[in-house]
Amino acid sequence: MSKLSRREFIKLGSLASLGVIAGVTLGPAIYEKMYLAQVPAENIRAVKQKIKKRDVQVKYTSCVMCAAECALEIWVKDGRVVRVYGNPHLTYNSRGAACAKAISGLQLVYSPYRIKYPLKRVGERGEGKFVRVSWEQAIDEIARKLVEIKKKYGPEALLTDTGDVTDRDQYWRLTFAFGSPNAVEHGAICDTPRRHGPKLIVNGKRWEPDILRPVPIRMPDGSLKWYDQHDAKLIIYVGWNPFTATRIVWENAGTVRAKRENGCKVFVVDPGFSNTAALADEWFSIRPGTDGELFAAILRYILEHNNPTDPTRNYIDYSVLKYVEGWEEFLENFKSWWDKVDPVNGFKYFTLEWAEARTGLPKEKIEYLAHAFGITKPAAVIWGMQSPGHHYNGYV
């Protein structure tokens, strides 16, 4: 087995970096095939005319400057990207628009201020004094310093903190090989509850409402198609303001579509009257950090009042419970608190009165929310991405 020299390693790393950057701007080739397959024939003819008139190549791809992955139309001339537009031919996602981040992909590749080589600080921190060094010198100095730290303090003295779109896996491998478990990425202060909660509840699968985003599926003829059918009749946003602050633009589009096609109701649980709350059917204002208590009371109400023989009280879909990992064990532990009294407010745990004292929301509204959630099928609860990174009760 031949050994990889340091210079060859550096060359490969440089090529990989260019590939990553190109991927951020231009996206995977599979998206182009999927997008072209959905473009009507008349639009393809219009694109061909545009190519002929402006002497450019037109490519269809996906932006990965954020998790929305909006569809893009890229103009290329002489091997260089000259324009970035939203793809006007698609009926989902950004509806043919492109935000400033997508367009700034040009700067990511072609900016004169783009850092293309290692810089070493030679002044005091904050002075902004750097000198260019070779890749060989940079790797040598970093490696020597890491070895020094490991010998002096142990491997756990190393912590790496990265993004998750382009560089997470490489840094994780380096950190774990070094002997440190301290590899952190943006999810620690972002969508950890979104990923970790469903993973625990449904046996390792990340189960999210289809309102969030369409998914590519393989059709019988072998082609790929986006599945974006929204069937929700009730959406409850908890600490989530998608009509103002969201990377996932399918979500607000999907919500509007669900309201139009299914008569879907939208409830918002949020301390503040957000723009999403202003557009919702109902707004439930609770004390910050008490969303766990609210839903504990909702669950107790549903369990206590469920009646499969009464259409107005048939809350629980038992066919879904087979997908829930550890349901019986959880239920036993949850019910073990029902007769205990909270010493702070004097009410039994998870009752409507207890939740009113904890959340500040009147018990009548809690009962209304619990009943609506239990009786409306299908319903979706969509929670914010920030909880564990911002308050101790975030995992509840």
DOVOKOL-835718 format. One record per residue (C-alpha): residue number from 1; residue in one letter; x, z, y. Coordinates in steps of 0.05 Angstrom, whole numbers, plus 5000, padded with zeros to 4 digits. Example, Ala and Ser with C-alpha at 12.3 -4.5 7.8 and 13.67 -1.06 7.14 Angstrom:
<atoms>
1 A 5246 5156 4910
2 S 5273 5143 4979
</atoms>
This chain:
<atoms>
1 M 5000 5000 5000
2 S 5031 4977 5066
3 K 5040 5028 5122
4 L 5008 5016 5190
5 S 5060 5019 5245
6 R 5046 5055 5310
7 R 5046 4990 5349
8 E 4997 4958 5300
9 F 4953 5020 5306
10 I 4953 5014 5382
11 K 4935 4941 5378
12 L 4878 4955 5331
13 G 4854 5011 5376
14 S 4855 4965 5436
15 L 4816 4912 5399
16 A 4766 4964 5376
17 S 4758 4988 5448
18 L 4744 4917 5471
19 G 4694 4910 5415
20 V 4659 4974 5436
21 I 4656 4952 5509
22 A 4629 4884 5489
23 G 4578 4918 5446
24 V 4554 4962 5503
25 T 4543 4901 5546
26 L 4522 4848 5497
27 G 4494 4887 5437
28 P 4491 4870 5363
29 A 4479 4798 5341
30 I 4419 4818 5299
31 Y 4379 4832 5361
32 E 4389 4761 5386
33 K 4360 4733 5321
34 M 4301 4781 5325
35 Y 4287 4765 5398
36 L 4292 4689 5390
37 A 4244 4694 5331
38 Q 4192 4723 5378
39 V 4201 4675 5437
40 P 4145 4624 5442
41 A 4165 4551 5435
42 E 4147 4535 5508
43 N 4192 4591 5531
44 I 4249 4565 5489
45 R 4240 4497 5522
46 A 4242 4530 5590
47 V 4306 4566 5571
48 K 4338 4500 5549
49 Q 4320 4469 5617
50 K 4351 4529 5652
51 I 4415 4521 5611
52 K 4419 4447 5628
53 K 4406 4457 5702
54 R 4454 4514 5714
55 D 4506 4495 5662
56 V 4504 4564 5629
57 Q 4492 4591 5560
58 V 4434 4639 5554
59 K 4439 4695 5503
60 Y 4387 4747 5483
61 T 4410 4816 5466
62 S 4398 4890 5474
63 C 4426 4938 5526
64 V 4455 5002 5498
65 M 4474 5034 5564
66 C 4421 5086 5545
67 A 4375 5099 5486
68 A 4320 5055 5513
69 E 4358 4993 5488
70 C 4320 4946 5534
71 A 4318 4872 5518
72 L 4365 4831 5561
73 E 4376 4758 5579
74 I 4451 4744 5589
75 W 4478 4683 5626
76 V 4548 4662 5603
77 K 4592 4609 5635
78 D 4662 4591 5611
79 G 4662 4650 5565
80 R 4647 4700 5620
81 V 4581 4737 5632
82 V 4556 4717 5701
83 R 4485 4746 5703
84 V 4446 4801 5668
85 Y 4370 4799 5670
86 G 4314 4832 5633
87 N 4285 4789 5577
88 P 4218 4764 5604
89 H 4194 4739 5537
90 L 4181 4805 5503
91 T 4116 4845 5504
92 Y 4145 4915 5494
93 N 4199 4960 5521
94 S 4216 4946 5594
95 R 4167 4889 5602
96 G 4220 4840 5622
97 A 4255 4885 5673
98 A 4326 4910 5674
99 C 4348 4973 5710
100 A 4412 4983 5750
101 K 4449 5011 5689
102 A 4437 4947 5649
103 I 4460 4903 5706
104 S 4520 4947 5718
105 G 4545 4928 5649
106 L 4581 4872 5686
107 Q 4621 4924 5723
108 L 4638 4960 5659
109 V 4675 4899 5634
110 Y 4699 4863 5697
111 S 4707 4918 5750
112 P 4777 4918 5783
113 Y 4773 4994 5778
114 R 4764 4994 5703
115 I 4819 5036 5671
116 K 4855 4992 5620
117 Y 4915 5035 5604
118 P 4934 5109 5599
119 L 4945 5149 5664
120 K 4983 5214 5665
121 R 4971 5267 5719
122 V 5035 5283 5756
123 G 5008 5326 5812
124 E 4965 5388 5816
125 R 4895 5385 5788
126 G 4850 5354 5840
127 E 4905 5318 5878
128 G 4890 5252 5845
129 K 4963 5235 5830
130 F 4972 5195 5767
131 V 5024 5148 5738
132 R 5015 5093 5687
133 V 5047 5107 5619
134 S 5051 5067 5555
135 W 5004 5077 5497
136 E 5063 5100 5455
137 Q 5081 5154 5506
138 A 5008 5176 5513
139 I 4998 5183 5438
140 D 5064 5219 5428
141 E 5052 5270 5483
142 I 4980 5284 5462
143 A 4999 5291 5389
144 R 5057 5338 5405
145 K 5012 5381 5449
146 L 4959 5385 5395
147 V 5009 5406 5343
148 E 5036 5459 5391
149 I 4966 5486 5404
150 K 4950 5488 5330
151 K 5014 5526 5313
152 K 5003 5576 5369
153 Y 4928 5587 5369
154 G 4902 5556 5305
155 P 4860 5493 5294
156 E 4796 5522 5322
157 A 4828 5524 5391
158 L 4810 5450 5396
159 L 4742 5428 5422
160 T 4722 5355 5434
161 D 4661 5337 5475
162 T 4639 5264 5474
163 G 4581 5217 5485
164 D 4545 5189 5424
165 V 4538 5115 5436
166 T 4609 5089 5429
167 D 4660 5142 5412
168 R 4628 5202 5377
169 D 4648 5186 5305
170 Q 4721 5173 5321
171 Y 4729 5239 5358
172 W 4691 5277 5304
173 R 4738 5250 5250
174 L 4798 5270 5291
175 T 4771 5340 5305
176 F 4752 5354 5233
177 A 4818 5326 5206
178 F 4853 5373 5255
179 G 4817 5431 5222
180 S 4769 5448 5278
181 P 4693 5450 5271
182 N 4685 5446 5347
183 A 4661 5374 5356
184 V 4606 5371 5407
185 E 4567 5312 5434
186 H 4512 5303 5484
187 G 4457 5324 5436
188 A 4477 5397 5446
189 I 4442 5394 5514
190 C 4394 5337 5501
191 D 4350 5320 5442
192 T 4372 5371 5391
193 P 4302 5400 5382
194 R 4275 5331 5372
195 R 4323 5317 5315
196 H 4334 5386 5285
197 G 4262 5409 5283
198 P 4234 5350 5244
199 K 4295 5351 5199
200 L 4281 5423 5178
201 I 4206 5413 5172
202 V 4200 5348 5134
203 N 4258 5353 5086
204 G 4313 5318 5124
205 K 4273 5260 5152
206 R 4269 5250 5227
207 W 4195 5244 5234
208 E 4172 5226 5304
209 P 4107 5197 5331
210 D 4107 5121 5335
211 I 4089 5128 5408
212 L 4163 5140 5421
213 R 4190 5073 5401
214 P 4175 5012 5358
215 V 4216 5002 5295
216 P 4242 4938 5263
217 I 4209 4922 5196
218 R 4223 4868 5145
219 M 4165 4820 5137
220 P 4146 4788 5070
221 D 4179 4722 5091
222 G 4244 4759 5104
223 S 4239 4758 5180
224 L 4246 4819 5224
225 K 4191 4842 5269
226 W 4179 4900 5315
227 Y 4124 4947 5292
228 D 4094 4979 5354
229 Q 4022 4995 5335
230 H 4000 5058 5370
231 D 3941 5095 5337
232 A 3945 5163 5370
233 K 3881 5191 5399
234 L 3912 5253 5429
235 I 3983 5261 5457
236 I 4008 5329 5479
237 Y 4071 5327 5521
238 V 4108 5393 5522
239 G 4160 5401 5576
240 W 4166 5325 5577
241 N 4156 5280 5638
242 P 4162 5209 5612
243 F 4128 5176 5671
244 T 4185 5198 5716
245 A 4246 5217 5674
246 T 4255 5183 5607
247 R 4305 5137 5575
248 I 4253 5115 5525
249 V 4210 5067 5565
250 W 4169 5049 5503
251 E 4139 5118 5509
252 N 4103 5109 5575
253 A 4083 5039 5556
254 G 4059 5063 5488
255 T 4019 5119 5520
256 V 3983 5071 5567
257 R 3969 5024 5510
258 A 3942 5081 5467
259 K 3896 5103 5524
260 R 3871 5032 5532
261 E 3863 5014 5458
262 N 3844 5080 5426
263 G 3813 5120 5482
264 C 3873 5167 5474
265 K 3873 5232 5513
266 V 3937 5257 5544
267 F 3951 5332 5553
268 V 4012 5360 5588
269 V 4040 5430 5576
270 D 4088 5444 5633
271 P 4100 5499 5684
272 G 4103 5447 5739
273 F 4053 5394 5760
274 S 4095 5334 5743
275 N 4078 5261 5754
276 T 4059 5257 5680
277 A 4013 5317 5690
278 A 3981 5283 5749
279 L 3965 5223 5706
280 A 3942 5264 5645
281 D 3872 5283 5625
282 E 3890 5357 5622
283 W 3947 5399 5649
284 F 3964 5468 5619
285 S 4011 5508 5663
286 I 4050 5562 5626
287 R 4108 5608 5642
288 P 4175 5574 5630
289 G 4202 5584 5560
290 T 4136 5606 5528
291 D 4118 5541 5494
292 G 4136 5572 5427
293 E 4087 5629 5438
294 L 4033 5580 5458
295 F 4039 5539 5395
296 A 4044 5600 5351
297 A 3976 5620 5378
298 I 3949 5550 5368
299 L 3972 5551 5295
300 R 3940 5619 5282
301 Y 3874 5595 5313
302 I 3874 5532 5270
303 L 3890 5571 5207
304 E 3837 5624 5220
305 H 3781 5576 5240
306 N 3794 5517 5194
307 N 3732 5498 5153
308 P 3738 5435 5111
309 T 3662 5433 5101
310 D 3647 5434 5176
311 P 3664 5368 5211
312 T 3671 5406 5277
313 R 3723 5454 5247
314 N 3760 5411 5196
315 Y 3827 5421 5228
316 I 3880 5415 5173
317 D 3898 5351 5139
318 Y 3923 5378 5073
319 S 3951 5310 5051
320 V 4004 5317 5105
321 L 4028 5386 5081
322 K 4060 5355 5019
323 Y 4113 5327 5066
324 V 4128 5394 5098
325 E 4187 5430 5068
326 G 4176 5505 5055
327 W 4105 5507 5081
328 E 4081 5562 5034
329 E 4141 5606 5049
330 F 4132 5595 5124
331 L 4058 5610 5120
332 E 4070 5675 5084
333 N 4121 5698 5135
334 F 4078 5675 5193
335 K 4016 5712 5169
336 S 4057 5775 5157
337 W 4058 5785 5233
338 W 3984 5779 5244
339 D 3967 5852 5238
340 K 4027 5876 5277
341 V 4020 5896 5349
342 D 4066 5872 5404
343 P 4091 5935 5439
344 V 4099 5898 5504
345 N 4026 5878 5515
346 G 3988 5916 5461
347 F 3958 5854 5428
348 K 3965 5830 5356
349 Y 4017 5775 5350
350 F 3995 5703 5359
351 T 3923 5719 5379
352 L 3892 5684 5438
353 E 3897 5748 5479
354 W 3970 5756 5460
355 A 3986 5685 5480
356 E 3949 5693 5546
357 A 3992 5754 5563
358 R 4055 5717 5542
359 T 4043 5648 5573
360 G 3998 5664 5632
361 L 3948 5611 5608
362 P 3876 5636 5602
363 K 3855 5646 5529
364 E 3796 5599 5539
365 K 3844 5542 5555
366 I 3887 5560 5495
367 E 3826 5558 5450
368 Y 3806 5491 5480
369 L 3875 5462 5468
370 A 3878 5489 5397
371 H 3810 5460 5379
372 A 3826 5393 5410
373 F 3892 5388 5373
374 G 3861 5409 5307
375 I 3800 5364 5309
376 T 3831 5301 5338
377 K 3864 5256 5287
378 P 3914 5226 5292
379 A 3947 5269 5345
380 A 4020 5274 5368
381 V 4059 5330 5400
382 I 4119 5303 5439
383 W 4167 5355 5464
384 G 4225 5351 5513
385 M 4297 5340 5495
386 Q 4328 5399 5529
387 S 4306 5465 5501
388 P 4363 5494 5459
389 G 4414 5476 5512
390 H 4376 5511 5567
391 H 4342 5573 5542
392 Y 4349 5620 5482
393 N 4278 5608 5458
394 G 4288 5534 5451
395 Y 4285 5529 5376
396 V 4218 5565 5369
</atoms>
